[in-house]
Amino acid sequence: MFLLLSLCLCGLLLRGDAQDRAALWKGNDRGGRCQYTFSVPSPVEASCPQTGGPEVEGLKTRLNLLEVLVSRLTGGQTGGPQGTGAKAQAELQEALNRAVGERNLLRGEKERLEKELEGLQRRMEDMRRETEKLRNKPCPPQTPMVPPSTPLQDSGLMRPAGGSSVMSHLINRPNKQGDSSSLRDSAWQYGPPGFQEMKAEVTEVPAPDSSEDYTGCGVLVSVAEPVTHKKADNIAGKYGVWMQDPEAVPPYGSNMIWRIDTVGSNIRQLFGYEDMDQLSKGFPSKVLLLPESVESTGATLYRGSLYYQRRLSRTLIRYDLASESIAARRDLPHANFHGQAPYSWGGYTDIDLAVDEQGLWAVYSTNKAKGAIVISQLNPHSLEVKKSWETNIRKNSVANSFIICGKLYTVASYTASNTTINYMYDTESSQGKAIAIPFRNKHRYNSMIDYNPSQRKLFAWDNFHIVSYNIRLGRQQAN
């Protein structure tokens, strides 16, 4: 029997290709003897396809792979790399949810701001129409003319109950330098906080003695029709300021023209043009980047320096064009800024710098003045205030202003095509009066008006357009 078993094993070794398909049984035969049975499938049987085996194993493998994928997709706790992937997926989903929420909040805020903007635009349009309606209303009958030496008085405005004057605090008010001279402007008195109707009590201005225009310092007689030199190319030029140095110094000549587009929140570019022809063509020969942002359209040029208000502050800056650096800076004492007391068109025009035959000026207001225009003469080197005058005309009731020969002139409207220069304040006599000199806003949105003493012209920026006005001055009458 052992021999038989050995032979069977040898056969198995010789037929190794059928090892995995051979079978060996051990059992008792009918006679009770131990019998070993070894069977090997025939070549025909071995070639038959099996009903189990590799196919079933392949199915099991694929099922295992599917179970792993399902576990990963459902975020199952499997540990190792699968657990790390599930955690990262959860964090990404949370970040996505936060981003979607923030986006929805921003959309809601945008819609709210757009609605507020529409409401403000409607209110501005209503106020503009109401203002025009009030300006076009006929003036009420005026009281007889009083002598020039007698202050114009309106008992309803000048004398409240008790007999004290609401403007008494302006009489003999000392200025910053201790000058106690009277700075009271008797021609205008404060009225209700609403629209301030202007009445031209004195409209007659003496004409020159000869046919030639008066070449000395005098009072403004007339303003000619505007001349358009250039239209801005894009929305950045809707508002702006353009200047020519009346006392130019090297390296730039007297023909050099400078321009700043003031639409935006970070206004720092100063464009220079060699002459008016280059300005009209739009080809700057010099572009300077200012170290501090500019606030609105109140900048001016004088003796080789650009003077402007730094954004969001009452700080004045003197920028030297030759060295391209800041030469001086100083806060304008108590000045309102960034929308506290602008001109009627807005634009953060709280501080307006100007130059005339007498030097550098600032036109602004303070909390103490309660919105009335304050005029200060400045030291062009240090920007210190030399002397101040307080007028009785509210700054937000006029569209713009300019100074000629130490006299402040205000413009009634920035949108009306035909408006007037309606008020004059003389710093020499510390007196103001209403006037009526025709003035034209050709393009119907005038955001800047400045006087140039060397050119004897007004420079203006009217709704994308750079324009200028010829003016005529007359001799001032002796008091």
Secondary structure, 3 states (H helix, E strand, C coil): CHHHHHHHHHHHHHCHHHHHHCEEEEEECCCCCEEEEEECCCHHHHCCCCCCCHHHHHHHHHHHHHHHHHHHHCCCCCCHHHHHHHHHHHHHHHHHHHHHHHHHHHHHHHHHHHHHHHHHHHHHHHHHHHHHHHHHCCCCCCCCCCCCCCCCCCHHHHCCCCCCCCCHHHCCCCCCCCCCCCCCCCCCCCCCCCCCCCCCCCCCCCCCCCCCCCCCCCEEEEECCCEEEEECCCHHHCCEEEEECCCCCCCCCCCCEEEEECCCCCCCEEEEECCHHHHHHCCCCEEEECCCCECCCCCEEECCEEEEEECCCCEEEEEECCCCEEEEEEECCCECCCCCCCCCCCCCCCCEEEEECCEEEEEECECCCCCEEEEEEECCCCCCEEEEEEEEEEHHHCCEEEEECCEEEEECCCCCCEEEEEEEEECCCCEEEEEEEEEECCCCCEEEEEEECCCCEEEEEECCEEEEEEEEEECCCCC
